[in-house]
Amino acid sequence: MDPYRTRRLNQALRNSLAELLQVAVKDPRVGFVTINKVELNRDHSVARVAFTVLGDEDERTTSLAGLKKARGYLQSRLARGLQLRQAPELRFEYDDSVERGIEMDEVLDDLAARGEFLTDAERRRRLTLADLVPPADFMAGLRAARNLWVVPHHNPDPDAAGAALALVEALRASGREAVVVGYPDPPAGLPDLPGYSDVIAGEDLAALLDEDPPDALVLVDCHRIDRCGPLEDMLEGLETRWCIDHHLVSGRKAPEPGWNEPRACSTCTLIHRVIEDLGRGTNEDPPFALTLDMATNLYAGLLNDTGGFRFDNTGPLSFELAGQLAALGVDTAKVAALTLHRHRREGFDLLKKVIGTFAYHADGRVAVGHAGIAMMEETGAVPADTEGFVNMVMAVEGVEMAAFLKETEPGVWRTSLRARLGADVQAVAARHGGGGHLQASGCTLEGDIVELSAMLARELTAALDA
């Protein structure tokens, strides 16, 4: 059978049927029928007629009955009008493809409205503070506890410290007992943040654990207990643990329950939303407002984790929060001076030595350097003084990836990895049990510094060319 002739005959039958139903069929049951398609079988003895009709299910049934009643008349008229030796048997079928198409369009429109077809960059541009909603179970856990310890990761940066300080002040305002658990030798600038003088560390922490142990532990800016470094063994004995973090979940240990939201540009962004929720109060807890001290600590974290609003995690959401905090009276210039690119003199002396360790690889696209214990002892620096060193080498023209290793104990190196936009160091960190963001991650390595540096140079070069 000629397929071209069949297609032409299908179209001719459709057009003729549509005209006959309009002018020749008088049965009121037929109603406002539309012929969507006619398909002849192989020998042209049967024609499937797909139709739609305005109305509900009852009207469809009525129209189908009217069409079946008129079938003989229509077949004879088609035979004469199209000069067919024998008209095909007409088999009418309701066509729901239009309705299914409408339903599919509605589904697609709904998905589009929710941003399912957007790129990551487009989603980030659309994200607002209102889109970040603290999980109900996490908030219930905070409200159920009356005595809480809030712990930033070891060697905290301004985001971890600011988040912890702001959250503790909010928990106290909601009628709870809360303290920030800290570490000796904090990085420059952190002791100047509001409330830092109340941080509990060292022997005072062990004494507090014996006298008044908390009924809940909240990790901030980290989602694994092992990121608490020297405090891990002490804190692991506390059964009720929560976390709030914005890093990608990774590492060999499972994350603590809580709120881990990688879309946020800083943990302080998430803490701001938690404080707003707590501040509404409940029947048992008093309402409260965000204070200037809370806002200052939150701004410190926001400013530093976006690199002074220069990193690729900076988006409209970042400026939305910055505007709200500044409107509360935060001295933004002072916070920047206290926390952004600030170093102790001992740290600067260490930096001079560290710069000499950096070696370039992959035609200058990869840089690897380190700070050993002996270098720190010689300059009087501490590991916290190395905060931000890796970012400095990323400012060198041509460098696309960098690794900086600092020795925390003999042969143990805490490693910071950085990359420019479009590259991924998180995969390298995850391979060694670490994690973080695509362009900023970390891990802990053990071994000889020469061998470790060479290994990282190879892995970063491979990641750069992937």
N, C-alpha and C positions, 0 to 999 in steps of 0.2 A: 504494500500500500504506500502510495506517494505521501510522505510526511508533509510536504508543502501544501498539497491539495487538502489534506486533513485539517491543517491549521487554518486555511482559508475558509473551509466549510464550517469549522467551529465558530469562527468569527461571524460568518453569514447567519448561522443559526441563532447566535446570541443577539445579533441586531434585529433579526426578524421577530424573534420571540418578544423582545422588549417592545417593539412596535405593536405587535398583536395584543399584548397585555394592556397596552395603553389605549388602543382604539377599538378593539374587537371583542375583548372579553368583558362581559357585563356583570359577571357574578360578584356581588359586593364582598363576598368572603375573601376574594383574592387580595384586596387592599392595595397599599402602596409598595408593590414588590419591585425590587431591583435585581436584574439578572447579572450576576458577577462573572460567570464563566460557564462555557459549554465545552464538554470533552467527549468526543466520539470514541467508541471502542475500536478495536483493530479492523473489524469488517463493517463498521458504520451501521450496525444494527441497533445499537443502544447509544443514547446520548445522556450523559450525566449533566444535570442542570443545577448549578449552585446559585442560590438566591438568598437575599436578605429582605427584611421587611421592617418597617417602623413599628415599634410596639413591644409588648412583653411576650412571655412564653405562650400565653393563651392566644394572642394574635398570630403568633408564628404557626401554631397548630391549625388555626382557622384558615390562614392563607394556604398552607400546604394542602388542606382538604379541598379548597377551591381550585387549586392548580391541578390536583389529581382529577377532579371532576371535569375540568376543561381539557384534559390531556388528549383525548381523541380528536376533538375539534382542532386543537393546535397542531397536531401531527398532520391532519389532512390539509390545513392551510399552508403549513411549511412545505409539504410535497408539491402543491400547486405553485406556490410563490417561488420556490427555489428550483422548480422543474426536476424534482427528484423522482427516480423510478419508484422508490419506496422510502417513506419517511422513517427515521430512526424512532425507536421507542423512547419516549421522554421519561427520565427518572429524576424527579425533583428532590433536592437535598438542601436543607438549610445550611448556609455557609457562615460559620462562626469565626472565620479567620479575621474579619474586620474587628470583631469584639476582642478577640485574643490579641490582635495588634494594638488596639487601644489600651488593653490591660498592660501589655508589655511596655507601651510608651509611658504609661503611668508609673510602672516599676522603674523604668530607666530615668524618668524625670525625678522620681524620688531619690534614686541613687545619686543622680547628678546634684540634686539639692543638698545631699549629705556629703558631697565632695569625693565620692568614690572614684571618679574619673580624673581627679586632679593629680598633677605631679607633686612630689614632696615639696618642692619650692612653692608651688601654688597653695598647698595646704598650710605651709608655714606662714605665708602672707595673710591667709584668711583667719588664722588662729587668734582667738581673743582670750582674755582672762576668764570670761564666763564659760569658755569651753573646757577649762580645767576644773573638774569637779572631784573633790576628795572622795574616795570610796567610803560607803556607809559603814562597812565593817571596821575600817581603820579609825574613823571618827568615833565609832562606838567604843573601840578599844581605848582611845585616849580618854573618853569621858568615864569609862568604867574604872580607870586607875585614879588613885588619890595621891600617890607618891611616885614620881617618875624621874628617871635619869635620862638625860638627852646627851648623846655621844656623837661627836663628829668623827670622821675618819682620822687615822694617825697622820701626823704632820698636816694639820688642817690648813686649808686656804681660806680666804675671806668668805667664800660661799658657804663652806661647811661651818665655820665659826659664826658667821652672821646668822645663818639659819638656826643654829642651836641656841644662840642668845635670844633671838626674837621669839622662838617657840617657848622657851622657858619663861620669859616674861609674860607671854600670853597664858600659859598654863597657870601661873601664879594668879593672874588677874581673874581666871575662871574659878578660883578657890582651891587650887591644888598645890601640893608641895612639889617643887621641881628644882633640879640643879643641872648645870652643864658640867659634864665630865670632860676634863682636858688632859693635856700632856705637858711635860716640862719643855722648856725652851721653845715657846711659840714663835712663829715667823714675825718679822718686824711689822708693826702696824696693828696686829691683832689685839695686843694688850690695851690699845687706845680705844677700842670699840666700847660702846656703852654696855655696862654690866659685866665686862670681862674680869673685873676684880673679884667677882663671886665664883669664878670657875674653880672647881675642886680637882686637884691633881695630886699625884705622888702618894706620900704616906697618909695624907688627909683622906684620900679616897678609900684606902683599905680600912681605916678607922671608921669611916662613915658606913661602909658596907657591913661591918660588924654591929654597929649601933643601930642603924636605921636603914635596912636594905629596901630598895625600891620594889614596888609591886609591878612595875612595867619599865622596860628599857626601850628607848626610841633612838635608832641609828639615823643620823642625818647626813646626806650627801654620800651615802654608801648603803649597799643593800646586803652586804655579807659581813658577818662578825669578824672574819679574819682580816678585814681592812682596818680593824682597830689596833693592829700591831701588838704592842706590849700589853695591852689591856684585854686581849682576846681570852686568855685563860680565866681571868677574873670574871669577865662579863658573860662567858658562855654558861656559867652556872645559873644565870637568871633565866627562868623558864619563859616568862612572858616578854617577847621581843617583837618590836615593830620596826619598819624602816620607812624612810621617805627619801627618794632619790630621783635624779633625772638622767642617770647613766644607763646605757644598754646593759641588760642582764647578761652576765658572763661569769666565767671562773669555774673552779672545780667544786666549790661549795654552793649549795642551794641558797637562793635569796631568802631573806626574812619576809614574812607577810607584811603588807602595808600598801604603800603607794609608790610605784615606780613609773614615772612618766617621762620618757625620752623626748617628747615634743617640747617640754619646757626648756628654756634657755639657762635656767639655774635652779638649784634646789630652793633658793630663797623665793623664787616665783611660786613654787608649790606651797611653801610655808605661809606665804601671804594669803593664799586661798584657805589654808587650814585655820589661820588666825581669824579670818573673816567668818568662817563657820563657827568657831568657838565663841566669837564675840557676839553672836546672836543670842547666846544664853539658852537655858532650858528651864523647866520648872525647878530643877535642883541647882542650876549654876547661874550666877549673875551675868548679865550682858556687860560688854566693855568695848571700848573703841581702840583702834590702832594708835599707839603712842608715838611720839617723836623718836624715842629710843628704839622702839621696834622698827620703825621706818628707816632709821639710819643704818641699823644692822642689815636689814633687807636690801637696802640700796648698795651697801658694800659688796654683798654677794652678787647682786645683779651686775654691778659695774665690772667686777673682776672676772666673772665667768663669761662675760661677753667681750673681754679684752678691751674695756673702755668703749663698747659698742662697735668694735672692729671685726670680731670673729663672725664666721658664717652662721652661727646660731642666733645672731641678732635679727629680729624681725619686728613687725608692728607691735606684737605682744610686748616686746622688751621696752619699747618707748611708751606703751600704754601704762605699764607698771611704773616706769621711771617718772612719768608725769604725775601719777597719783602720789608717789612718795615725795617728790619735790614739792607738790602742793601742800603737803603736811608740814613743810618747813625744813626738810633735810638740807644741810649745807653740802651740796654736791661737790663743790670744789674742795672742801676740807676732807671729805671721805676719799676723794681721788688722791689727795696728797698723802693721806695716812696709809692707804692700802695698795695703791697702784704703782708698781715698779719701785717699791721702797726697800732699801737694804741697810742692814747694820754695817758698820765699818769693817767688822771681821768678815762679814759676808762678801763685801766688796773686795777685800784682800783675797778671799778664796776665789772669787770670780776671775781675778787676774790670772791665777794658776789654771783654772778650769778652761779658760779660753785657749790656753796652750795645748790642751789635750784633744781638742776637736780636730778630727781628720775628715777630709772630704772623699767621697766615693761617687761612683757613677757620674763621672764628669762634673762633679760639684753639686749634683742634685741631692745627695744624701750626706748628712753630717752626723758624726758620732763622737761624743765626749764623755768625760766622767769626773767624779770627785771622790777620791778615796779617803779613808779614815785618817791616814797620815797627813794628807793635805789639810783636812779640817783641824787636826790637832796643831799643826804648824801655824795656822792662822788664827786659831781660837774660835773658828766658826762651828756651827752645829748643822745637822741635816736640814733644819727648817730654813737656814739661810740660803739654801739652793733654790727656793721657790722662785719660779720664773726664769731660771737660767736657760731652759730649753727653748723658751719663747724668743730669747735674744738671738740665738743662732738662726731661728727661722726668719729673722729680719735680714739675713745676709742674702744678697742678690744671687739668684740661681738655686738656692736651697729649697727643695720641695718636701723633703722629709728629714726629720732629725730624731736622734735618740740621745738621752742624757741619763747616765747611770750614777747613782750616789750610793756609796757603801754604808750600810746601816750597822753591820757587824762583819767581822772578817769573812770575806768571800761571799757575802750576801749583798746584792745590789738591787735597790729599788729603781726601776727604770721608767722614765717618762718618754712617751713617743708623741710626735707631732707631725702633721701633714697639712699641706695647703689644700684648698677646696678642690674636690674631685678625686682625691686619693683616700686610701683607707688604711689606717694603722691599727684599727680596732681588731682586725683579723689577726695581725701579728701578735698583739697583746693576748688575745684569747688563746692562741696556740700555746702560750706559756702560762695559762691559768689566770690571766688578767682580764682587763676590759676597760670600758669607758665609752668614748664617742668615736665616730669615724675619723675625725681629724685630731682627737686628743685622747690618748689612752695610756695605760700603765700596766706594769707587771713586775714581779719579783724574780730575779734570776740568781743562780748560784754558780760560782766557778771563777776561773782566771779572767781578769779584765781584758786581756789581749784577745783571748779566744771568744769571750762574749761580745766584744766590740766587733770582731770580724763576722761573727754569726749574725748580729743585728744588721750590719752593713749589707750582707748578702740577702737577708730576708726583706729588708726595706727596699732594696734595689728590685727584687723580684716583685714586690707589691706595687712598686712604682710603674713597672712595665706590664702589670697584669691588665 
